[in-house]
Amino acid sequence: MSLHDLASTPKPPYYAAIFTSQRSEGDGGYGATAERMLELARAQPGFLGVESVREAAGLGITVSYWSSREDIRAWKDVLEHRAAQARGRAQWYTGYQLRICKVEAEHGFRSH
């Protein structure tokens, strides 16, 4: 699965962490760190999937799906993730917002 695929999630309820961000100029190791965070997140208990997009002007939205709020809290506290969060505030983002939502229903369509 790449970051551009639709996530396959279980029957609700589950949780979504919606991370909306505005990137600053330059990479400064961002790409490699983003790949590492995805690798780490996939290894976390309760991780269900992720969808992510970023426009050329730097606005991005990443939605990660989790079994519980506790799983999201545990991910937030992973040491390597905390270091990436700090670097994001200091170097990679001009602003961001994180929203945690409970998914109670879903509907979809796939042509394949």
C-alpha positions in Angstrom: 0.0 0.0 0.0 1.3 3.4 -0.9 0.2 6.7 0.8 -2.1 7.3 -2.2 -4.2 4.1 -1.8 -7.5 4.1 0.0 -7.2 2.4 3.4 -9.1 -0.8 4.0 -10.7 -0.3 7.4 -12.8 -2.7 9.5 -16.5 -2.3 10.3 -16.9 0.8 12.5 -16.5 2.0 15.1 -12.9 2.9 15.0 -10.9 6.2 15.2 -9.3 8.6 12.8 -6.4 10.9 13.5 -6.6 13.7 11.0 -3.4 15.7 10.6 -3.6 18.8 8.4 -0.3 20.6 7.9 1.3 23.3 5.9 4.9 22.5 4.9 7.8 25.0 5.1 10.3 25.3 2.2 12.8 22.5 1.5 13.0 18.8 2.5 15.6 18.8 5.3 15.1 15.1 5.8 11.3 15.3 5.8 10.7 12.6 3.2 12.9 10.0 4.9 11.4 10.8 8.3 7.8 10.6 6.9 8.6 7.1 5.4 10.1 6.0 8.8 7.0 7.3 10.7 4.8 5.3 8.3 6.9 2.2 9.0 6.7 2.7 12.7 3.0 3.4 12.7 2.3 0.2 10.8 4.0 -1.7 13.6 1.9 -0.1 16.4 -0.9 -2.0 18.1 -4.3 -0.9 16.8 -3.0 0.7 13.5 -5.6 0.1 10.8 -4.3 2.1 7.8 -3.5 5.6 6.4 -4.4 7.9 3.6 -2.3 11.0 2.8 -2.2 13.7 0.2 -0.1 16.9 -0.2 -0.6 19.7 -2.8 2.3 21.4 -4.6 1.9 24.5 -2.3 2.6 22.4 0.8 -0.9 21.9 2.3 -1.3 18.2 3.3 -3.8 16.0 5.0 -2.9 12.6 6.5 -5.6 10.5 8.1 -4.5 7.5 10.1 -7.0 5.0 11.3 -6.8 3.3 14.7 -8.7 0.7 16.8 -9.0 3.0 19.8 -8.1 6.4 21.3 -5.6 4.6 23.6 -3.8 3.3 20.5 -3.6 6.9 19.1 -2.2 8.1 22.5 0.3 5.3 22.5 1.5 6.2 19.0 1.8 9.9 20.0 4.2 8.8 22.8 6.5 6.6 20.8 9.9 8.2 21.4 11.0 8.3 17.7 7.6 9.8 16.8 8.0 12.4 19.5 11.3 13.4 18.1 9.8 13.8 14.6 7.0 15.9 16.1 9.5 18.3 17.7 11.4 18.5 14.4 8.2 19.2 12.6 7.4 22.2 14.8 10.9 23.5 14.6 11.7 22.9 10.9 9.1 21.2 8.6 5.7 22.9 9.2 4.5 26.5 9.4 1.4 25.2 11.1 -0.6 22.1 11.7 -3.8 20.8 13.3 -4.6 17.4 14.7 -8.2 16.2 15.0 -9.2 12.9 16.6 -12.6 11.5 15.5 -14.6 8.4 16.2 -15.8 6.8 12.9 -19.3 5.6 13.5 -20.3 4.8 9.9 -18.7 4.5 6.5 -19.9 4.1 3.0 -17.8 3.6 -0.1 -17.3 2.4 -3.6 -14.5 0.6 -5.4 -14.6 -0.2 -9.1 -12.2 -3.2 -8.9 
